């Protein structure tokens, strides 16, 4: 069989599905970890911090690493490490004397794999022969969303039929996806452009004010997206008092569906879209979604608002990447790596901030805080944590206002 660039694109799509698996499977198991192993919300938030913190280190190291091992080997190793981490998520808590240590080690493996995926796949797709770079990039990132939907739906179905006590089979099943893609990336062709690229020095990138503004926007995009995505399941279960199945489907699953739809629409109509205006609307919509989620007294309304937030953040990440790619013709590994670094900083800081604030505010008398309605102290704490994230869409609006001043931005 002769493999073409279409197969390279398919392998890249599976790579982003893999990233969705490693980033979204653990949050579905947070309550299981809390109940089965007695892990507190504060320590669970540390797992989130560890995941994206290691991804940040990977982002920083990836540029030099890729120069030594190449894009193909880098992509293969990304999937090998993701496979090991997913299997480890099931096995390591039972192997190590301290289950939490096992979860941390498994998280490190998946985080390195996810970080390499984020840095490598975007420039690989950007290098493929195509006149519609924005469309290809947005469709690529939409597969992260569809992967998230698959993770939630199939995992929820698994729990429904086999029960949460069999949870350790689930990571092993999902590990088959990156394992299969190891062999796919071993044979698909890579564009000569990507194999010869030497990368752009960071010192040159930071001289661009547009790049720095986009870096801030990536931090905000990662914060807004991942704070809701990482805590939606536990927020629905413990905070709103709905069942796990309803919480997972109306929370993180619908969040991913709306985010995927936004990215698909951007991929289809991106060429005629006024991206700056669309990003402004997205930031405002995200702010409103968070506020409704926090202050609504209705569980269903709060869940719907949380899921609709996915529509708001859908184009933030790929849209920012597209802007920088246009500024630096064709993009390069260093640019994508540092933008991924900014996104992962947001993905690390914001969910951890939610967990920290949640842990602190749970000790308050939530029944006296009538302005923030919650079914119990856990729900009150999570709502307080989510309220803090409202700062990020505001910062993004300020960044977009400054970005508008540059006349050389092509809409």
Secondary structure, DSSP 8 states (H G I E B T S, - for coil): ----HHHHHHHHHHHHHHHHHHHHHHHHTHHHHHHHH---HHHHHHHHHHHHHHHHHHHHHHHHHHHHHHHHHHHHHHHHHHHHHHHHHHHHHHHSSSHHHHHHHHHHHHHHHHHHHHHHHHHHHHHSS-S-HHHHHHHHHHHHHHHHHHHHHHHHHHHHHH-GGGTHHHHHHHHHHHHHHHHHHTTS---HHHHH-----HHHHTT-HHHHHHHHHHHHHHHHHHHHHHHHHHIIIIIS---HHHHHIIIIIHHHHHHHHHHHHHHHHGGG--HHHHHHHHHHHHHHHHHHHHH-S-HHHHHHHHHHHHHHHTTHHHHHHHHHHHHTTT--HHHHHHHHHHHHHHHHHHHHHHHHHHHHHTTS-TTT-TTS--SSHHHHHHHHHHHHTHHHHHHHHHHHHHHTT-TT---
